């Protein structure tokens, strides 16, 4: 356990950040799931609209270090190619 004042603060900040990151990852999974549902339903317009929002979200998460840059790029690329194949 942290003994110094600064270490205690860092421990509190870590807890807050972890909760925030878990929430953001969960939100991302839900958005990706919505796109995949639209792809399965062969609804290209809805999937394309959701893809734009998802790309922005993934880029923002990668920028802030919640997910890695390559992970964001890979997910975006795979979703885009699935939509283009409709």
C-alpha positions in Angstrom: 0.0 0.0 0.0 1.1 3.5 -0.7 2.8 5.4 2.2 3.7 8.8 0.7 1.1 11.5 0.1 1.9 11.5 -3.6 1.7 7.7 -3.9 -1.7 7.7 -2.3 -2.9 10.3 -4.8 -1.5 8.2 -7.7 -3.4 5.2 -6.3 -6.6 7.1 -6.2 -6.1 8.4 -9.8 -5.3 4.9 -11.0 -8.7 3.7 -9.7 -10.6 6.5 -11.4 -8.8 6.0 -14.7 -9.3 2.3 -14.6 -13.0 2.7 -14.1 -13.2 5.3 -16.9 -11.2 3.1 -19.3 -13.4 0.0 -18.6 -16.5 2.1 -19.3 -15.0 3.4 -22.6 -14.0 -0.1 -23.7 -17.4 -1.4 -22.9 -19.0 1.4 -25.0 -16.7 0.6 -27.9 -17.7 -3.1 -27.8 -21.4 -2.1 -27.9 -20.8 0.2 -30.9 -18.9 -2.5 -32.7 -21.6 -5.0 -31.9 -24.2 -2.7 -33.4 -22.2 -2.4 -36.6 -21.8 -6.2 -36.8 -25.6 -6.6 -36.3 -26.2 -4.1 -39.2 -23.7 -6.0 -41.4 -25.5 -9.3 -40.7 -28.8 -7.7 -41.6 -27.2 -6.5 -44.9 -28.0 -2.9 -43.9 -25.2 -1.0 -45.6 -26.5 2.5 -44.9 -26.8 2.0 -41.2 -23.5 0.2 -40.9 -21.7 3.0 -42.9 -23.2 5.6 -40.6 -22.1 3.8 -37.5 -18.7 3.2 -39.0 -17.9 6.9 -39.0 -18.8 7.2 -35.3 -16.8 4.1 -34.5 -13.7 5.3 -36.3 -13.8 8.6 -34.4 -14.3 6.7 -31.1 -11.5 4.2 -31.8 -9.1 7.0 -32.8 -9.8 8.9 -29.7 -9.3 5.9 -27.4 -6.0 5.1 -29.2 -4.9 8.7 -28.8 -5.5 8.6 -25.1 -3.9 5.2 -24.6 -7.0 3.3 -23.7 -6.4 0.9 -26.6 -3.3 0.6 -28.8 -3.1 2.4 -32.2 -2.7 -0.8 -34.2 -5.8 -2.3 -32.5 -7.8 0.7 -33.4 -6.6 0.6 -37.0 -7.2 -3.2 -37.3 -10.7 -3.0 -36.0 -11.5 0.0 -38.2 -10.1 -1.7 -41.3 -11.9 -5.0 -40.7 -15.2 -3.3 -40.2 -14.7 -1.1 -43.3 -13.9 -4.1 -45.5 -16.9 -6.0 -44.2 -19.1 -3.1 -45.1 -17.6 -2.7 -48.5 -18.2 -6.4 -49.2 -22.0 -6.0 -48.7 
